[in-house]
């Protein structure tokens, strides 16, 4: 939760700053400013998310079975494996851009119609539907990056911390379908 709060706080701050900085052109450049705000917010949040992701994934893959395993392995290198931050950003930044652009577009396109067609239905329900669709699309499109991120964060030594090496070995191991696992 802290990294998501950090992400949305920075996203909102940047978006408002762009609105204040360029009020005459904001509407014309809104897509660019939303994408930039999402990228900036997620750049900071991604770095803060890595230690949590690494520990969680090591428990999920049974590399750690107890807190004692984690404490014995505890170091900056174990929390921030080589390629860990870059692979996190490789997944998170495109996800944020796709999700927020889709959310803002669908909300803008659907909300006026929803208010007219479904008078009395809380608009928050539409925000939930639109948010779910946007998040689903973002997850689907960025799943290949998630596979790479997970592999690098759970066993960086196997790939030398290299995103490219990880991608090549993953492709060789399971073909294109390997990037859609999970």
C-alpha positions as CSV (number, residue, x, y, z in Angstrom):
1,X,0.0,0.0,0.0
2,X,2.7,2.6,0.7
3,X,4.1,2.3,-2.8
4,X,0.6,2.7,-4.3
5,X,-0.1,5.7,-2.1
6,X,3.3,7.2,-3.2
7,X,2.5,6.5,-6.8
8,X,-1.0,8.1,-6.8
9,X,0.3,11.0,-4.7
10,X,3.1,11.8,-7.2
11,X,0.8,11.1,-10.2
12,X,-1.9,13.6,-8.9
13,X,0.8,16.2,-8.0
14,X,2.4,16.0,-11.4
15,X,-1.0,16.1,-13.2
16,X,-2.1,19.2,-11.3
17,X,1.4,20.8,-11.8
18,X,1.0,20.3,-15.6
19,X,-2.5,21.8,-15.5
20,X,-1.1,24.9,-13.7
21,X,2.0,25.1,-15.8
22,X,0.3,24.9,-19.2
23,X,-3.4,25.9,-18.6
24,X,-3.9,27.1,-22.2
25,X,-2.8,23.9,-23.8
26,X,-3.6,21.3,-21.1
27,X,-6.7,19.9,-22.9
28,X,-4.8,19.4,-26.1
29,X,-1.8,17.8,-24.3
30,X,-3.8,16.0,-21.7
31,X,-2.8,12.5,-23.0
32,X,0.9,13.5,-22.8
33,X,0.6,15.0,-19.4
34,X,-1.3,11.9,-18.0
35,X,1.3,9.6,-19.5
36,X,4.2,11.7,-18.1
37,X,2.5,11.9,-14.6
38,X,2.0,8.2,-14.6
39,X,5.6,7.5,-15.6
40,X,7.1,9.9,-13.0
41,X,4.9,8.5,-10.2
42,X,5.7,5.0,-11.1
43,X,9.4,5.6,-11.4
44,X,9.5,6.6,-7.7
45,X,7.1,3.9,-6.6
46,X,8.8,1.1,-8.5
47,X,12.0,1.6,-6.6
48,X,10.2,1.5,-3.3
49,X,8.3,-1.6,-4.3
50,X,11.3,-3.8,-5.1
51,X,12.1,-5.1,-1.6
52,X,8.5,-6.1,-0.9
53,X,8.2,-7.8,-4.3
54,X,11.5,-9.7,-3.9
55,X,10.6,-11.0,-0.4
56,X,7.0,-11.9,-1.4
57,X,8.2,-13.8,-4.5
58,X,10.8,-15.7,-2.6
59,X,8.2,-16.9,-0.1
60,X,5.9,-17.8,-3.0
61,X,8.6,-19.9,-4.8
62,X,9.7,-21.5,-1.5
63,X,13.1,-19.9,-1.7
64,X,12.1,-18.7,1.8
65,X,10.0,-20.9,4.0
66,X,10.4,-19.1,7.3
67,X,11.2,-15.6,8.5
68,X,14.5,-17.1,9.7
69,X,15.4,-17.8,6.0
70,X,14.6,-14.2,5.1
71,X,16.6,-12.9,8.0
72,X,19.7,-15.1,7.2
73,X,19.6,-13.8,3.6
74,X,18.9,-10.2,4.6
75,X,21.1,-7.6,2.8
76,X,20.8,-4.8,0.4
77,X,21.8,-7.2,-2.4
78,X,19.1,-9.6,-1.5
79,X,16.4,-6.9,-1.3
80,X,17.7,-5.1,-4.5
81,X,18.9,-7.8,-6.8
82,X,20.8,-6.9,-9.9
83,X,18.3,-5.8,-12.5
84,X,15.5,-5.8,-9.9
85,X,14.7,-2.1,-10.1
86,X,15.0,-1.8,-13.8
87,X,12.7,-4.9,-14.4
88,X,10.2,-3.4,-11.9
89,X,10.2,-0.2,-13.8
90,X,10.0,-2.0,-17.1
91,X,6.7,-3.5,-15.9
92,X,5.3,-0.7,-13.8
93,X,5.7,2.3,-16.0
94,X,4.0,0.9,-19.1
95,X,1.3,-0.5,-16.9
96,X,0.7,2.8,-15.3
97,X,0.6,4.7,-18.6
98,X,-1.8,2.2,-20.2
99,X,-4.0,1.9,-17.2
100,X,-4.4,5.6,-16.5
101,X,-4.8,6.6,-20.1
102,X,-7.5,3.9,-20.5
103,X,-9.2,4.9,-17.3
104,X,-9.2,8.6,-18.0
105,X,-10.4,8.0,-21.6
106,X,-13.2,5.6,-20.6
107,X,-14.3,7.8,-17.7
108,X,-14.5,10.8,-19.9
109,X,-16.3,8.9,-22.7
110,X,-18.7,6.9,-20.6
111,X,-19.5,9.0,-17.5
112,X,-21.8,11.5,-19.3
113,X,-23.7,8.7,-21.0
114,X,-23.9,6.7,-17.8
115,X,-25.3,9.7,-15.9
116,X,-28.1,10.1,-18.5
117,X,-28.8,6.4,-19.1
118,X,-28.7,5.1,-15.5
119,X,-30.1,7.9,-13.5
120,X,-30.0,6.9,-9.8
121,X,-27.1,4.4,-10.2
122,X,-24.2,5.6,-8.2
123,X,-21.4,6.9,-10.6
124,X,-18.9,5.3,-8.3
125,X,-20.1,1.9,-9.7
126,X,-19.0,3.2,-13.1
127,X,-15.7,4.3,-11.8
128,X,-15.2,0.7,-10.4
129,X,-16.2,-0.8,-13.8
130,X,-13.9,1.6,-15.8
131,X,-11.0,1.1,-13.3
132,X,-11.4,-2.7,-13.5
133,X,-11.4,-2.6,-17.4
134,X,-8.4,-0.3,-17.4
135,X,-6.4,-2.4,-14.9
136,X,-7.2,-5.6,-16.7
137,X,-6.0,-4.2,-20.0
138,X,-2.8,-2.8,-18.4
139,X,-2.1,-6.2,-16.7
140,X,-2.6,-8.1,-19.9
141,X,-0.4,-5.9,-22.0
142,X,2.4,-5.8,-19.5
143,X,2.3,-9.5,-18.4
144,X,5.5,-10.3,-20.4
145,X,7.3,-7.6,-18.4
146,X,6.0,-9.1,-15.2
147,X,7.4,-12.5,-16.1
148,X,10.8,-11.0,-16.7
149,X,10.6,-9.0,-13.5
150,X,9.6,-12.0,-11.4
151,X,12.4,-14.2,-12.9
152,X,15.0,-11.5,-12.3
153,X,13.9,-10.8,-8.7
154,X,13.8,-14.4,-7.7
155,X,17.0,-15.6,-9.4
156,X,19.0,-12.7,-10.8
157,X,22.2,-14.8,-10.9
158,X,20.7,-17.1,-13.5
159,X,20.4,-14.2,-15.9
160,X,23.4,-12.1,-14.7
161,X,20.8,-9.4,-13.8
162,X,20.3,-8.7,-17.5
163,X,16.7,-8.1,-18.7
164,X,17.8,-9.0,-22.3
165,X,19.4,-12.3,-21.2
166,X,16.3,-13.1,-19.1
167,X,14.0,-12.4,-22.1
168,X,16.0,-14.5,-24.5
169,X,16.2,-17.5,-22.1
170,X,12.5,-17.2,-21.3
171,X,11.7,-17.2,-25.0
172,X,14.0,-20.2,-25.7
173,X,12.5,-22.1,-22.7
174,X,8.9,-21.7,-23.5
175,X,8.4,-19.7,-26.7
176,X,6.1,-16.7,-26.8
177,X,3.6,-18.3,-24.5
178,X,6.1,-18.2,-21.7
179,X,5.6,-14.5,-21.5
180,X,1.8,-14.9,-20.8
181,X,2.2,-17.2,-17.8
182,X,0.3,-16.2,-14.8
